[in-house]
Amino acid sequence: MSADLYCEHFGFSERPFSLSPDPDFLFWTRAHMRAFSILEYGITTRAPLTVVTGEVGTGKTTLIQQILRQIDRDLRVGLISNARGNRDDLLRWVLNALDVKHPADADYVSMFQTFQDFVIDAYSEGQRVVLIIDEAQNLGVDTLEELRMLTNINSGKDELLQLILVGQPELRQMIARPDLRQFAQRVSATYHIEPLDLKTTRQYVAHRLQAVGGTGREISPSAVTLIASHSQGIPRVINKICDLALVYAASAERKLVSLAIVKELIDDGVIIQTFTSPLFLTNRVNVSQKAAE
């Protein structure tokens, strides 16, 4: 049973739980609204460094896609994903992201001068340069320090260059290191996206189902409870389980994903657990308590 056939079976216009980041499906939890507000705050206030973190699959890249939709014309934006390497490699990533032409064999000094000239020229034309780095935890300590050095282009009250770093929790841990205290001092705003609690997971699942023409009740409450627990509140894992559960239900000619169906696909071992900590059992309790206060 293919995904297209289960769409026909349930009357969906498309798959409600695709794994690809799609701003059209963005579900605005309180955490995502706050994270997005921090991104907007960083851009609007011309903050030199803004940091947003979250576990794998919590919707960080989707937020980036959403913010890119709303970028003003007075901004020149470069997006870097999964950058790695030394400082020479970093500058090449930066120049390529901003579509700045440079010789393939250029050395560090030449590339830095090219980048600095680009930023200053943009400023003279009434524009600011914003560099967004996704999966920034891959940069490493030395490369993060190199990024801080790039912000030295800024002078006086005017911020010519802004950096937005988005990454996994390891990024926060790196920034907290004593040898990165100068970097941390440049961070104007930071926010960490927590996984979803049970109540929000139920709202999220209903939202995705309704977004494709469903009723929002195609997955039973008890099934969603198990999905929330097994996924530990990570949206990407919720999507995986829900997508496969709909396939299982359609293949059995059922119009409802029951608790038994979700148990069956989990028992079949089709979902690989990759968590390094018991997110759902710890953080979710704290969030629920705060929401009740």
Sequence and secondary structure as in RCSB ss.txt:
>XXXX:A:sequence
MSADLYCEHFGFSERPFSLSPDPDFLFWTRAHMRAFSILEYGITTRAPLTVVTGEVGTGKTTLIQQILRQIDRDL
RVGLISNARGNRDDLLRWVLNALDVKHPADADYVSMFQTFQDFVIDAYSEGQRVVLIIDEAQNLGVDTLEELRML
TNINSGKDELLQLILVGQPELRQMIARPDLRQFAQRVSATYHIEPLDLKTTRQYVAHRLQAVGGTGREISPSAVT
LIASHSQGIPRVINKICDLALVYAASAERKLVSLAIVKELIDDGVIIQTFTSPLFLTNRVNVSQKAAE
>XXXX:A:secstr
  HHHHHHHHT SS TT SS  GGG    HHHHHHHHHHHHHHHTT SEEEEEE TTSSHHHHHHHHHHT  TTE
EEEEEES  S HHHHHHHHHHHTT    TT  HHHHHHHHHHHHHHHHHTT EEEEEEETGGGS HHHHHHHHHH
GGG BTTB  EEEEEEE HHHHHHHTSGGGHHHHHHEEEEEEE    HHHHHHHHHHHHHHTT  S SB HHHHH
HHHHHHTT HHHHHHHHHHHHHHHHHTT SSB HHHHHHHHHTT S    SS HHHHHHHHHHHHHH 
